[in-house]
Amino acid sequence: MKEPSEKKRFKFGRIVILIFAIIVFCFSSAVIIKSLFFSGKIDKGQYKTTETESSESSQTVELIDNPIDFDALAKVNTDIYAWITIPNTKVDYPVLQSTDDSDDYYLNHTFEKKYSSAGSIYTQKINSKDFSDPNTLIYGHNMINGSMFNNLHKFRDQQFFNDNEYMYIYTDGHKLTYRIFAAYEYDNRHIMYSFDFSDEQVLTEYFNSCLHPKSITAFVREGVTLGLDDKIVTLSTCVPNGNPKLRYLVQGVLISDQLTK
């Protein structure tokens, strides 16, 4: 009559021993894995792949909209490579650079390559098209009807200069924001051929002259500094009285380069 009870105790004992063995095995395995991990025998990096990928994806730059359809403009004229706009002025034009022999083709041709005394807004081949030069010269006529770069002369007014601090240049894939820091009359020398901007001392001295122009018409924004790594644009047009020895310049320093769709 006692045999069934003994069998039950035997089975219970085997179960207890099995459970104990499992606990010992799990504990031992944990100790071994921990030891290997911290001893460097297990590559910790492989466990961070997901975390790294997630971190990288979270840093993806968000592209902003580009209001200029450069594909459509290219069908009109492949010399169009940028677009300039200055708030509160009529300056809102494509920027061109001639691929022909004449650097000043667009001095008297529209962006559609039609002859016109008003010409276009343009740069010369001495400047790159990505605005990476220390100084990019952009030219435009001072038209009596207020078109082209005529409205640059609004910056002769102290209040207008103070209130209008930024201009924008769009290229295919970029929105460049410039802070307007100076506006003044200058002589008619060809700036790009008069200064070797690859020489750091020359560039430093030129930037200093931009911040301290020798002109009674000059306005300079307070707090602006220029260093060797800065990129500026110089907008150039004729003066109102038509003096061929003078030009009116409005200059801005690049403060933002945003990627666009």
Secondary structure by P-SEA (a helix, b strand, c coil): caaaaaaaaaaaaaaaaaaaaaaaaaaaaaaaaaaaaaaccccccccaaaaaaaaaaaacbbbbbbccaaaaaaaacccccccccccccccbbbbbbbccccccccccccccccccccccccccccccccccccbbbbbbbbcccccccccccccccaaaaaaccbbbbbcccbbbbbcccccccccccccccccccccaaaaaaaaaaaaccccccccccccccccccbbbbbbbbbcccccccbbbbbbbbbccccccc
